[in-house]
Amino acid sequence: MRLRHRSGTTLHLGYCTNVHPAEDLSGIIAQFDTYAVPIRERLGTDVLGLGLWLAAPVAEVLAADPALRVKLRAELTARGLEVVTLNGFPYRSFHDPVVKYAVYRPDWTTRERLSYTFDLARILADLLPDDAARGSVSTLPLAWREPWSATMADQVARRLDQLAAGLAAVQSSTGRQVRVAFEPEPGCVVETIAQAISHLARADTGRLGICLDLAHLACAWEQPAAALRALRTKGLPIVKVQLSAALESSDPEALREYAEPRFLHQTRNPHGEAADDLHEAFARNLPGPWRTHYHVPLHADPEPPLRTTTPVLREALKELAGGRVPLCDHYDVETYTWGVLPPALRPGTPRQLAEGIARELEFAREQLRDLGVTA
């Protein structure tokens, strides 16, 4: 969806397709008809934005074939869909039975991660609507925290220099600007805003910046106003925002049914104590209250004593979009965990999933409208 900020800036609001498992082009196009078109129709909007997730194998094929990129763009346009942002965090196999730590590999020490991100930038340059100001690609926060060494930090610094140069070449050859956004996440080398500022201090901020995931921000127990002020002070741009909410509870036992085998659910309390997953938090009897990296539907309140971190989302949106000028223009709803919710909350059919995603987007649109953003 396209919304208009009071400054006249277009804000792009869509949903991230990493919630869907397809990893080949035919499967991705099939998703459009199964999910995206019904969502667009439910929302009553002429154009729906998708934050496409393209696994590395299909990205490599698309990047090598201009005709396939033309085909993909035509398939999107024919359905009233558009793409200004790609999710380049999961490399592949994001819906395997067990993902956990594998989602952080390959990391930014490797040539594979750089090549994948270049492929996404080339693809996005051709998918961007003609009137879009720029595109964005979100990516992992450098690496998982262990192992990490000075040698690895040097390797990452070289990759980021190569990345900036490659993005400049894409812009020179296509006339389209694509920026890459690093997404702080609990447990990673870049977990907090302070760490983002430190590790990206030498980055080309015209092409590289931050993807602010609001569930991750909450799980780090960061205050949105202070975090965003620090980014502005250091001149590190917010390239993309992922609208997400995590679980919170003062009674950790209420989270027991959310401990599941596919994704990692990093858990933190406000005293700085942490576990890499819910299973570990229970085993260690981590003191509460807990915030757990488990993306839950934005519009739905869980049964007490569980609650969500949507108050953090609202506070962050006020800072991001409530002022004279927006701090970011790309907003993606990113609830990828619909398929692993407790059975009573899990959609049983594609239609139910499409309905749930549409309700999330309605919620996000209303939050922005409350801040004076219009359709």
C-alpha positions as CSV (number, residue, x, y, z in Angstrom):
1,M,0.0,0.0,0.0
2,R,1.1,3.5,-0.6
3,L,0.4,6.0,2.2
4,R,1.2,9.7,2.3
5,H,3.0,11.4,5.1
6,R,2.2,15.0,6.0
7,S,5.5,16.1,4.4
8,G,4.3,14.7,1.1
9,T,6.6,11.7,1.3
10,T,5.2,8.4,0.1
11,L,5.4,5.6,2.7
12,H,5.3,2.1,1.4
13,L,3.5,-0.5,3.6
14,G,3.5,-4.2,2.7
15,Y,4.1,-7.6,4.1
16,C,7.1,-9.9,4.0
17,T,6.7,-13.1,2.0
18,N,9.2,-15.1,4.1
19,V,6.0,-16.4,5.8
20,H,5.6,-18.6,2.6
21,P,7.9,-21.5,1.9
22,A,8.2,-21.5,-1.9
23,E,11.8,-21.2,-3.1
24,D,11.4,-21.4,-6.9
25,L,10.0,-18.9,-9.4
26,S,6.8,-20.8,-10.2
27,G,6.1,-21.3,-6.5
28,I,6.7,-17.6,-5.8
29,I,4.3,-16.6,-8.5
30,A,1.7,-19.0,-7.2
31,Q,1.9,-17.3,-3.9
32,F,0.7,-14.1,-5.5
33,D,-2.7,-15.7,-6.4
34,T,-3.1,-17.7,-3.2
35,Y,-2.2,-15.0,-0.7
36,A,-1.3,-11.5,-2.1
37,V,-4.3,-10.9,-4.4
38,P,-6.9,-11.9,-1.7
39,I,-5.1,-9.7,0.8
40,R,-5.1,-6.8,-1.6
41,E,-8.8,-7.2,-2.3
42,R,-9.6,-7.5,1.4
43,L,-7.8,-4.3,2.1
44,G,-9.5,-2.5,-0.8
45,T,-6.3,-1.1,-2.2
46,D,-5.3,-0.8,-5.8
47,V,-1.7,-1.7,-5.1
48,L,-0.3,-4.0,-2.4
49,G,3.4,-3.9,-1.6
50,L,5.3,-7.2,-1.1
51,G,8.6,-7.5,0.8
52,L,9.7,-10.4,-1.4
53,W,11.8,-13.2,0.0
54,L,13.9,-14.8,-2.7
55,A,16.0,-17.8,-1.6
56,A,19.6,-17.8,-2.9
57,P,19.1,-20.3,-5.8
58,V,16.1,-18.5,-7.4
59,A,17.9,-15.1,-6.8
60,E,20.9,-16.4,-8.7
61,V,18.7,-17.5,-11.6
62,L,16.8,-14.2,-11.7
63,A,20.0,-12.1,-11.4
64,A,21.5,-13.9,-14.4
65,D,18.4,-13.6,-16.7
66,P,17.0,-10.1,-17.5
67,A,14.0,-11.7,-19.3
68,L,13.0,-13.6,-16.2
69,R,13.1,-10.3,-14.2
70,V,10.8,-8.7,-16.8
71,K,8.5,-11.7,-16.5
72,L,8.4,-11.4,-12.7
73,R,7.7,-7.7,-12.8
74,A,4.9,-8.3,-15.3
75,E,3.4,-11.0,-13.1
76,L,3.4,-8.6,-10.2
77,T,1.9,-5.7,-12.1
78,A,-0.9,-7.8,-13.6
79,R,-2.1,-8.5,-10.0
80,G,-1.8,-5.0,-8.6
81,L,1.4,-5.9,-6.7
82,E,4.6,-4.0,-6.3
83,V,8.0,-4.5,-4.7
84,V,10.3,-1.8,-3.2
85,T,12.0,-4.1,-0.7
86,L,13.4,-7.6,-0.5
87,N,14.2,-9.6,2.6
88,G,17.7,-11.0,2.2
89,F,18.2,-12.3,5.7
90,P,17.3,-16.1,5.2
91,Y,19.6,-17.5,2.6
92,R,17.5,-20.6,1.8
93,S,15.5,-23.4,3.5
94,F,13.7,-21.0,5.8
95,H,10.8,-23.4,6.3
96,D,12.8,-26.6,7.0
97,P,11.6,-28.6,10.0
98,V,14.6,-27.2,12.0
99,V,16.1,-23.8,11.1
100,K,17.4,-22.3,14.4
101,Y,21.1,-21.2,14.1
102,A,21.3,-22.1,10.4
103,V,19.4,-18.9,9.5
104,Y,22.6,-16.9,10.3
105,R,24.7,-18.8,7.7
106,P,26.4,-17.9,5.5
107,D,27.3,-14.7,7.3
108,W,29.0,-11.5,6.2
109,T,32.5,-12.9,6.5
110,T,31.7,-15.0,3.3
111,R,31.7,-14.4,-0.4
112,E,28.4,-16.3,-0.6
113,R,26.5,-13.7,1.5
114,L,28.0,-10.8,-0.6
115,S,27.1,-12.5,-3.9
116,Y,23.5,-13.3,-2.7
117,T,23.0,-9.6,-1.7
118,F,24.4,-8.4,-5.0
119,D,21.9,-10.7,-6.8
120,L,19.0,-9.2,-4.8
121,A,20.1,-5.7,-5.6
122,R,20.3,-6.4,-9.3
123,I,16.8,-8.0,-9.2
124,L,15.3,-5.2,-7.2
125,A,16.6,-2.5,-9.5
126,D,14.5,-4.0,-12.3
127,L,11.4,-4.7,-10.1
128,L,11.2,-1.2,-8.6
129,P,8.1,0.8,-9.8
130,D,9.2,3.7,-12.1
131,D,8.2,6.3,-9.5
132,A,9.7,4.7,-6.5
133,A,12.4,6.8,-4.9
134,R,14.7,3.8,-4.1
135,G,14.7,0.2,-3.1
136,S,15.9,-1.6,0.1
137,V,17.3,-5.1,0.9
138,S,17.4,-6.2,4.5
139,T,20.1,-8.6,5.7
140,L,21.4,-10.3,8.8
141,P,23.4,-8.3,11.5
142,L,26.8,-9.4,10.3
143,A,26.9,-12.8,12.0
144,W,25.9,-14.8,15.1
145,R,28.0,-13.6,18.1
146,E,30.0,-16.9,18.3
147,P,32.5,-17.4,17.0
148,W,33.6,-13.8,16.5
149,S,37.2,-12.5,16.3
150,A,39.2,-9.5,15.1
151,T,40.0,-11.4,11.9
152,M,36.3,-11.9,11.2
153,A,35.6,-8.2,11.9
154,D,38.3,-7.3,9.3
155,Q,36.7,-9.7,6.8
156,V,33.3,-8.1,7.4
157,A,34.7,-4.6,6.9
158,R,36.1,-5.6,3.5
159,R,32.8,-7.2,2.5
160,L,30.9,-4.0,3.4
161,D,33.3,-1.9,1.3
162,Q,32.8,-4.3,-1.6
163,L,29.0,-4.2,-1.0
164,A,28.9,-0.4,-1.1
165,A,31.0,-0.4,-4.3
166,G,28.7,-3.0,-5.9
167,L,25.6,-1.0,-5.0
168,A,27.1,2.1,-6.6
169,A,27.7,0.0,-9.8
170,V,24.1,-1.2,-9.8
171,Q,22.9,2.4,-9.5
172,S,25.3,3.5,-12.3
173,S,24.1,0.8,-14.7
174,T,20.4,1.0,-13.9
175,G,19.7,4.5,-12.6
176,R,18.0,3.0,-9.5
177,Q,19.3,3.3,-6.0
178,V,19.2,0.2,-3.8
179,R,20.3,0.4,-0.2
180,V,21.1,-2.5,2.1
181,A,19.8,-2.6,5.7
182,F,21.4,-4.5,8.5
183,E,18.9,-5.9,11.0
184,P,19.9,-5.9,14.7
185,E,18.8,-9.1,16.4
186,P,19.3,-10.6,19.9
187,G,22.2,-13.0,20.0
188,C,24.0,-11.6,17.0
189,V,27.2,-9.5,16.6
190,V,24.8,-6.6,16.2
191,E,22.1,-7.0,18.8
192,T,21.6,-3.4,20.0
193,I,21.5,0.0,18.4
194,A,24.8,0.9,20.2
195,Q,26.4,-2.2,18.6
196,A,25.0,-1.2,15.2
197,I,26.5,2.2,15.5
198,S,29.9,0.8,16.5
199,H,30.1,-1.9,13.8
200,L,28.8,0.3,11.0
201,A,30.8,3.4,12.0
202,R,32.9,3.2,8.8
203,A,30.0,2.2,6.5
204,D,28.9,4.2,3.4
205,T,25.7,5.6,4.9
206,G,24.5,6.7,1.5
207,R,24.1,3.0,0.7
208,L,24.1,1.1,4.0
209,G,22.0,1.5,7.1
210,I,19.7,-0.2,9.5
211,C,16.6,-2.4,9.2
212,L,14.8,-1.7,12.4
213,D,12.8,-4.8,13.5
214,L,10.5,-3.6,16.2
215,A,10.1,-7.0,17.9
216,H,13.9,-7.2,18.1
217,L,14.1,-3.7,19.5
218,A,11.6,-4.7,22.2
219,C,13.4,-8.0,23.0
220,A,16.6,-6.0,23.6
221,W,14.6,-3.9,26.1
222,E,15.6,-0.8,24.2
223,Q,13.6,2.4,24.4
224,P,12.5,3.5,20.9
225,A,13.0,7.3,21.4
226,A,16.5,6.9,22.8
227,A,17.5,4.3,20.1
228,L,16.3,6.5,17.2
229,R,17.9,9.6,18.7
230,A,21.2,7.7,18.8
231,L,20.9,6.7,15.2
232,R,20.1,10.2,14.1
233,T,23.0,11.6,16.1
234,K,25.4,9.3,14.4
235,G,23.9,9.7,11.0
236,L,23.1,6.0,10.5
237,P,19.9,5.9,8.4
238,I,16.9,3.7,9.0
239,V,16.6,2.1,5.6
240,K,13.7,-0.2,6.4
241,V,11.3,-0.9,9.3
242,Q,9.9,-4.4,10.1
243,L,6.6,-4.0,11.9
244,S,6.6,-6.9,14.3
245,A,5.6,-7.7,17.9
246,A,7.2,-10.2,20.3
247,L,5.7,-12.0,23.3
248,E,6.1,-10.8,26.9
249,S,5.1,-12.3,30.2
250,S,5.8,-11.8,33.9
251,D,4.8,-15.5,34.3
252,P,7.3,-17.4,32.0
253,E,5.4,-20.7,32.4
254,A,2.7,-19.2,30.2
255,L,5.1,-19.2,27.3
256,R,5.7,-23.0,27.5
257,E,3.4,-23.9,24.5
258,Y,5.4,-21.5,22.3
259,A,8.7,-23.5,22.6
260,E,8.8,-25.1,19.2
261,P,11.5,-26.8,17.1
262,R,11.8,-24.7,13.9
263,F,12.9,-21.2,14.8
264,L,15.2,-19.7,17.4
265,H,13.3,-17.7,20.1
266,Q,15.9,-15.7,21.9
267,T,14.6,-14.7,25.4
268,R,15.7,-11.7,27.5
269,N,14.7,-10.2,30.8
270,P,15.1,-6.5,31.7
271,H,18.1,-7.3,33.9
272,G,20.3,-8.3,31.0
273,E,20.0,-12.0,31.5
274,A,19.5,-14.0,28.3
275,A,19.0,-17.3,26.7
276,D,19.4,-18.2,23.1
277,D,16.0,-20.1,22.9
278,L,12.9,-20.7,24.9
279,H,14.0,-24.3,25.7
280,E,17.2,-23.0,27.2
281,A,15.3,-20.2,29.2
282,F,13.1,-22.9,30.8
283,A,16.1,-25.2,31.5
284,R,18.0,-22.4,33.2
285,N,14.9,-21.1,35.0
286,L,15.7,-17.6,33.8
287,P,14.1,-15.0,36.1
288,G,11.1,-13.1,34.6
289,P,9.7,-11.1,33.2
290,W,10.6,-12.4,29.7
291,R,10.4,-10.9,26.3
292,T,10.8,-13.6,23.7
293,H,11.7,-13.3,20.0
294,Y,8.6,-14.9,18.7
295,H,6.8,-12.8,16.1
296,V,3.1,-12.9,16.8
297,P,0.2,-11.4,14.8
298,L,0.0,-7.6,15.3
299,H,-3.7,-7.4,15.6
300,A,-4.4,-10.2,18.1
301,D,-3.9,-10.0,21.9
302,P,-2.9,-13.4,23.4
303,E,-4.6,-14.9,26.5
304,P,-3.4,-13.3,29.7
305,P,-0.9,-13.4,31.4
306,L,0.7,-13.2,28.0
307,R,0.9,-9.9,26.2
308,T,2.7,-8.5,23.2
309,T,5.2,-5.7,22.7
310,T,2.8,-3.7,20.5
311,P,3.3,-0.7,22.9
312,V,6.9,-0.6,21.8
313,L,5.7,-0.7,18.2
314,R,3.4,2.2,18.7
315,E,6.0,4.3,20.5
316,A,8.5,3.6,17.7
317,L,6.0,4.5,15.0
318,K,5.3,7.8,16.7
319,E,9.0,8.6,16.4
320,L,9.4,7.2,12.9
321,A,6.3,8.6,11.2
322,G,4.7,11.1,13.6
323,G,7.1,14.0,13.1
324,R,7.5,16.7,10.4
325,V,9.4,14.3,8.2
326,P,9.4,10.5,8.3
327,L,12.6,8.8,9.4
328,C,11.9,5.9,7.0
329,D,9.7,5.2,4.0
330,H,9.7,1.4,3.8
331,Y,7.5,-0.5,6.3
332,D,7.0,-4.3,6.1
333,V,4.8,-6.4,8.4
334,E,7.0,-9.4,9.2
335,T,5.2,-12.2,11.0
336,Y,6.9,-15.3,9.6
337,T,5.8,-17.6,12.5
338,W,2.1,-18.2,11.6
339,G,2.9,-21.8,10.7
340,V,4.4,-22.6,14.2
341,L,1.9,-20.8,16.4
342,P,0.2,-23.1,19.0
343,P,-2.3,-25.2,17.1
344,A,-5.4,-23.3,18.4
345,L,-4.0,-20.1,17.0
346,R,-2.5,-21.5,13.7
347,P,-4.4,-20.8,10.4
348,G,-5.5,-24.1,8.9
349,T,-6.0,-23.0,5.3
350,P,-4.4,-20.6,2.9
351,R,-7.5,-18.5,3.1
352,Q,-7.2,-18.2,6.8
353,L,-3.6,-17.2,6.5
354,A,-4.4,-14.5,3.9
355,E,-7.2,-13.2,6.2
356,G,-4.7,-13.0,9.2
357,I,-2.1,-11.1,7.2
358,A,-4.7,-8.7,5.9
359,R,-5.8,-8.0,9.4
360,E,-2.2,-7.3,10.4
361,L,-1.9,-4.8,7.5
362,E,-5.2,-3.2,8.5
363,F,-3.8,-2.8,12.1
364,A,-0.5,-1.3,10.8
365,R,-2.4,1.1,8.5
366,E,-4.5,2.3,11.4
367,Q,-1.5,2.9,13.5
368,L,0.0,5.1,10.8
369,R,-3.3,6.9,10.2
370,D,-3.5,7.8,13.9
371,L,-0.2,9.6,13.3
372,G,-1.7,11.7,10.5
373,V,-0.5,9.4,7.6
374,T,-3.2,9.2,4.9
375,A,-4.1,6.8,2.1
